[in-house]
Amino acid sequence: MTDTRSTDLRSDVPLADFRVQERVRVRFNEIDGQNIVFNANYLVYADIGVTEYFRALGEGQPGPYFHQYGTDIRETHCEIDYHAPARLDELITIAARISRFGRTSFTLHCGIFRESERLTDIEISYAHLDIDSGKPTPLPGSFIAEVRRFEERTPTQD
């Protein structure tokens, strides 16, 4: 079976190319019976990355950021690649970047690292929706411009 995903959005992006980086310590409640981080907790880490990304843009959550446009976002798809496990009490870095823009959507890439070792890559796709109708609506040009100014690595555009 051939993997058709874009490698630009995955493991070839070094930690240095992520503008948003948040260090956290793995806690006891995050590990499983194998003494490694339970797989679902990587989505919790990714949510921290999303929050810190929007904090870096001036808001602590994406909701208030998009409400200024009369819109909101909804997660539509998520993919996770596990490369190596994190263990109890390790310091890990949650790194986040917007990697792709569509007309009415965008993708956030979250990498989890232990120092420079890549542990996990997570891609989360979001639909941009009109609050009143709930229908997809084009991303604001000002949002795209702000992200392009902010990012070290320019997001791709569909």
N, C-alpha and C positions, 0 to 999 in steps of 0.2 A: 504494500500500500504506500502510495506517495503522499508526503505531507505537502499540501498546497498553500499553507499559510505564508505570509510575507515574513521573511527573516528580519527585515528592517524593524518590525514591531516586536521582536522577540530577543533572543539571547545574544545577538551581536551588539546590543546597545550597552556600552560600558557604564558603570556607576557614575563616572564623571559627567556623563551626558544628561543626567537627571538633575534638573534645577532644584527639585523639592526632595529633601532627604530628612527622614525622622528616625532617630535611634530609639529602640525600645528593648526592654529585657523580656525574654521568654519567661512567663509565669507558670506556676504549677498547674493551674486550672486549664492551661492551653495545651498540655501534653496528653498523650494517650498511653495505653498499656505498654507500648514499645518504648516509652520515655522520649518520644519525639513529638513535635508539634502536630496535633491532630489536623488532618487535611483541611477541614472546613474552617479552621481558624485563620488560614491564609486569606480568606475572604474578609475576615474582620480586620486583618492587617491592611488589606487593600482599601478598606473603607477609611482607615486612618490616613492612608495616602491621598485619597480623594479629598478628605476634609482639609488636610495640610496644603494640598494644591490650591484649593479655592481660598484658603486663608492667605496664601502667598499672593493671590490676585486681589486681595482686599476684603474677602468674605470668608467666614469660617465654615460655611456650608454652601453647596451649590444652589439650594432653594432660594435663599435671599438674593443671590447673585442674578439668577434668571428672572426672578419676580419683577425686577426693575424693567424688564422687557414685556411683562405680561405673559411670560412663558414659564415652563418648568421642564425638567428632564426626567426620564424614566430609563432604568437599566433594561436593555433588551437582550443582551447576550454577554456571556462571560466564558473565557477559556483560561485554564490554568495548566502550566507545564511545571512539573516538579523535577528539580535537578538534584537536590541534596537536602537532607532534613536539618531542621533547627532543633536544638535540644534545650532542656531546662537551664535557665539562668544565663544563657548566651545573650550577648548584645547583638541585635540584628538591625539592619538599616532598611527601612521602608522607603523606597524611591518611587517618585511618580512623575509622569510627563504625559501631555496630550500628544498622541502619535499620529492621529488621522482626523481629518475633517471630511464629512460628507455634506451634502446640501442641507439635510435636516438632522444630522447626527454627528457624533464625534466618538473617538475611542481614546480611553485613558489606559496607558501601559504602566503597570506597577511592577517593579522588580524588588525582590527581597534578597538581601545580601548579608553575609557574615564576613565582615571586612570586605575584601574584594571578591570573595567567592559568591557566585550566583547560586541562590537556593531555589528560587521560584520566579516565574514570569506569569503575570496575570494581565489579560486584556479584558477591559470592560467597555462594552458599546452602550451608548446612551442615545435615545431618541429625544429630539427637541420638540416640545409640544406646546400648542396654544392652550393656556389655562382654561379658557371658556369652552372651547370646542373639543379639546383633548386630541386634536388632529396634529400630525406633524407639520412643522412650520420651519422655514429656513433659519439657519443659525444667524444671529446678528453679526453684521460685518465688524462691528466694534469689538465683539468677543473674539472673533478670529484674529483681528489685528492685534489685540492685546496679548493673546497667546503667542502669536508669531514674534512679537517684540520680546516676550518673556523667555521663550524656549531657546536653548543652546542649539538644539537639533530641530530643524524646521519640520513640522508635521506634514505628512503627505495630504494631498487634497484630491478627492474623487471628482 
